[in-house]
Amino acid sequence: MVTTSKLTLGPLLYNWPADQKRDFYFKIADEAPIDVVYLGEVTCSKRAPFFDPFIPEICERLEKAGKEVVLSSLALVMSTREKAELDELTADAPYLIEANDLSAVSLLRGKAHIIGPFINVYNEGSLDYFYKNGASRIVLPCELPGPSISALAETAHGRELEVQAFGRLPLALSARCYHARSHNLSKDGCQYVCEQDPDGMDVTTLDGDPFLAVNGTHTLSYTISSLIGELAALRQSGVTHFRLWPQDVDMVGVARIYRQALDGDEGLGDGLSHLEALAPFAPFANGFYHAVEGTRLVE
């Protein structure tokens, strides 16, 4: 089953300066062949006040450019303040909400919403439950292999299903802030040191080999995931949306390459080599899709 494919831009996971983020989304609105843009702080609620004032203007710019806007919720709600902010978001948001925490799913029951990648959907029963709960789209976890994605797409019966097709992958969450600890700071007195690493902070083993990356409370893959070579198979199986995670690279260029690939542009050639030229800060990988180590690149 071949579907009409849409390209999405996931919420920015990293702590970029607010002005840089605003300009980034303006550029996406004006130049990128993106269909859906997710906005919102999903990593650390302490970052949100710096960027929140820009969101209405960005939403207006994106909508004028014909892009669908989705507001993403925090991925780990831990405090009374965060719960109150989530209550407000789910009650009054003028756009679809991506629920990244089960507390958000509970608040959105019966309303149209999106299940984000931080909520594990590994089997047909979970998929069906979330659709019946009101989800109009489900973003699948990054570690699912191709046959599992195909099985879930068959169960979706044409309903919207999204996979993570580009960027460092969010693998795990913690209540502790790795960035603060790495600078001998407490989480409450972090001094926002995560801003020093716009693509996440690389982590090495004791032998000095690159292993993972961290971003505040998130553990990420060291490698950059790319499913550009698997897009045709995913479309054929019934996947409808393909997510690009923002990185500190030319994301307009990245989006154009994926759009060409989804449209079957024969002039694209080796899409992966084009991506490697745009994002040289880490190697590429697609191992999860091929049911091998996630750090591997299977040709």
C-alpha positions in Angstrom: 0.0 0.0 0.0 1.6 3.3 -1.1 0.6 6.3 0.8 0.7 10.1 0.3 3.9 10.9 2.2 4.3 13.9 4.5 7.6 15.3 5.8 7.6 16.5 9.4 10.0 18.4 11.6 10.1 17.1 15.1 10.4 19.4 18.1 13.9 20.9 18.7 15.5 18.7 21.5 18.5 21.0 22.1 19.0 24.3 24.0 19.6 26.8 21.3 19.5 30.6 22.0 15.9 31.8 21.6 16.8 34.2 18.7 18.5 31.4 16.8 15.5 29.2 17.3 13.1 31.9 16.1 15.2 32.5 12.9 15.5 28.7 12.4 11.7 28.3 12.3 11.2 31.4 10.1 13.6 29.8 7.6 11.8 26.5 7.8 8.5 28.3 7.1 9.8 30.2 4.2 12.1 27.7 2.5 11.7 24.1 3.6 9.5 21.5 1.9 8.1 20.4 5.3 4.4 19.6 5.7 4.2 19.5 9.6 6.2 21.3 12.2 6.2 20.3 15.9 6.9 23.1 18.3 7.5 23.1 22.1 10.0 22.1 24.8 10.1 18.4 25.4 13.5 18.1 27.2 13.6 20.6 30.1 10.9 22.9 31.3 13.5 25.4 32.5 14.3 26.3 28.9 10.7 27.1 27.9 10.3 30.7 29.2 13.1 31.9 26.9 11.4 30.7 23.7 7.6 30.7 24.6 7.1 34.4 23.7 8.2 33.7 20.1 5.8 30.7 19.5 2.6 32.7 18.5 4.6 34.6 15.8 6.3 31.4 14.6 2.9 29.6 14.4 1.5 32.4 12.3 4.5 32.4 10.0 4.3 28.6 9.6 0.5 28.6 8.9 0.9 31.3 6.3 3.4 29.1 4.6 0.8 26.3 4.5 2.4 24.1 7.2 0.5 22.2 9.8 1.5 23.2 13.4 1.6 20.8 16.3 2.5 21.7 19.9 4.6 19.1 21.7 4.4 18.4 25.4 7.2 17.7 27.8 8.5 14.2 27.7 8.8 13.7 31.5 6.5 15.6 33.8 7.9 15.6 37.4 6.8 18.8 39.3 3.6 20.5 40.3 4.5 23.4 38.1 5.1 21.2 35.1 1.7 19.4 35.7 0.0 22.8 35.9 1.6 23.9 32.6 0.5 20.6 31.0 -3.1 21.1 32.2 -3.1 24.5 30.6 -1.6 23.3 27.3 -4.1 20.4 26.9 -7.1 22.6 27.9 -6.5 25.6 25.7 -4.2 24.8 22.8 -5.4 26.0 19.4 -3.5 23.3 17.7 -3.1 19.5 17.8 -0.9 18.4 20.7 1.8 15.7 20.6 1.6 13.8 23.9 5.0 12.7 25.0 4.0 11.6 28.5 1.2 9.4 29.7 -0.2 12.2 31.8 -0.8 14.1 28.6 -2.5 11.1 27.1 -4.9 11.0 30.0 -5.7 14.7 29.8 -6.3 14.4 26.0 -8.6 11.3 26.1 -11.4 11.7 23.6 -9.7 14.7 21.9 -7.8 14.5 18.7 -4.1 14.4 19.4 -0.8 12.8 18.4 1.2 10.1 20.3 4.8 11.1 20.4 7.9 8.9 20.2 8.6 9.1 23.9 5.5 6.8 24.5 6.3 3.2 23.7 4.1 1.6 21.1 5.5 -1.8 20.3 2.5 -3.9 19.4 -0.9 -3.9 17.7 -2.8 -3.8 21.0 -1.1 -0.6 22.1 -1.5 1.0 18.7 -5.3 0.2 18.6 -5.7 1.5 22.2 -4.2 4.9 21.5 -6.2 5.3 18.3 -9.4 4.5 20.1 -8.3 7.0 22.8 -8.4 9.8 20.3 -5.0 9.7 18.6 -5.0 10.8 15.0 -1.3 10.0 14.4 1.2 7.8 16.2 5.0 8.4 16.1 6.7 5.0 16.5 9.7 4.4 18.7 13.0 4.6 16.9 14.2 1.1 17.7 11.5 -0.8 15.9 12.8 -3.0 13.0 11.2 -2.9 9.5 9.0 -6.0 9.9 7.5 -4.6 13.1 6.8 -1.3 11.5 5.1 -3.1 8.6 3.0 -5.1 11.0 1.9 -2.0 12.9 1.2 -0.2 9.6 -1.1 -3.0 8.5 -3.0 -2.8 11.8 -3.3 1.0 11.4 -5.6 0.4 8.4 -4.6 3.6 6.7 -4.5 5.8 9.8 -1.6 8.1 10.2 1.7 6.6 11.3 5.0 8.4 11.6 8.6 7.1 11.8 11.8 8.9 12.7 13.8 9.2 9.5 16.7 11.6 10.3 18.7 12.9 13.3 20.2 11.8 16.5 17.6 9.5 18.2 16.3 10.1 21.7 16.9 6.8 23.4 16.2 7.4 27.1 15.0 9.9 29.7 16.2 10.6 33.2 15.2 12.8 36.1 18.8 13.8 36.4 20.6 16.3 34.2 23.7 14.8 32.6 24.9 18.1 31.3 24.8 19.7 34.7 26.6 16.8 36.4 29.3 16.8 33.7 30.1 20.4 34.7 30.0 19.6 38.4 26.7 21.6 38.7 23.4 20.7 40.2 20.2 20.4 38.1 18.7 23.4 39.8 21.9 25.4 39.3 22.8 24.2 35.9 23.6 27.6 34.4 22.1 26.2 31.2 25.4 24.7 30.2 23.5 22.5 27.6 23.5 25.5 25.3 27.2 24.8 24.7 26.3 21.7 22.7 23.8 22.5 20.0 23.8 18.9 18.7 24.2 17.3 22.1 27.3 16.4 24.0 29.3 13.4 22.8 30.0 10.6 25.3 32.9 8.3 25.0 33.8 5.0 26.6 36.8 4.6 28.9 38.8 3.6 25.8 37.9 6.9 24.2 35.5 5.5 21.6 32.4 7.6 20.8 29.3 5.9 22.3 26.3 8.1 22.9 25.3 11.7 23.2 23.5 13.5 25.9 21.2 16.5 25.9 20.2 17.6 29.4 18.1 14.7 30.7 18.1 12.9 27.4 20.3 10.1 26.2 20.7 10.2 22.5 22.4 8.1 19.8 25.9 9.2 18.9 25.2 8.3 15.3 22.8 10.2 13.1 19.9 8.0 12.0 18.9 8.1 8.3 16.3 6.0 6.7 16.5 7.7 3.3 17.3 4.3 1.7 14.3 2.7 3.4 11.7 5.4 2.5 10.2 3.5 -0.5 9.7 0.3 1.6 8.2 2.3 4.5 5.8 4.1 2.1 4.8 0.8 0.6 4.0 -0.7 4.0 1.7 2.2 4.9 3.8 4.7 6.8 2.3 8.2 6.1 4.7 10.7 7.9 8.5 10.9 8.1 10.2 12.8 10.9 13.3 14.9 10.6 14.8 15.8 14.0 16.3 19.3 14.0 20.1 19.4 14.1 22.5 22.4 13.9 23.0 21.9 10.2 21.3 23.1 7.0 17.9 21.6 7.7 16.4 23.2 4.7 18.9 21.2 2.6 18.2 18.0 4.5 14.4 18.5 4.0 14.9 19.0 0.3 16.9 15.8 0.0 14.2 13.8 1.8 11.5 15.5 -0.3 13.3 14.5 -3.5 13.6 10.9 -2.2 9.9 10.7 -1.2 8.9 12.1 -4.6 11.1 9.5 -6.4 13.4 12.1 -8.0 15.8 10.0 -10.1 18.3 12.9 -10.2 18.9 12.7 -6.5 21.5 9.9 -6.9 23.0 8.7 -3.6 20.9 10.6 -1.1 23.0 9.4 1.9 26.2 11.0 0.5 24.4 14.3 0.1 23.2 14.1 3.7 26.8 13.2 4.9 28.0 16.4 3.3 25.4 18.5 5.2 25.8 16.8 8.6 29.5 15.8 9.1 29.5 15.9 12.9 28.8 12.2 13.4 28.5 9.0 11.3 25.2 7.8 9.9 23.3 4.6 10.9 20.2 2.7 10.2 20.8 -0.5 12.2 17.6 -0.5 14.2 15.5 -0.8 11.0 17.5 -3.8 9.9 17.3 -5.5 13.4 21.0 -5.1 14.1 23.0 -2.8 16.4 21.5 0.7 16.1 25.0 2.2 15.5 25.5 0.2 12.2 24.9 1.4 8.7 23.5 -1.3 6.5 23.9 -0.5 2.9 
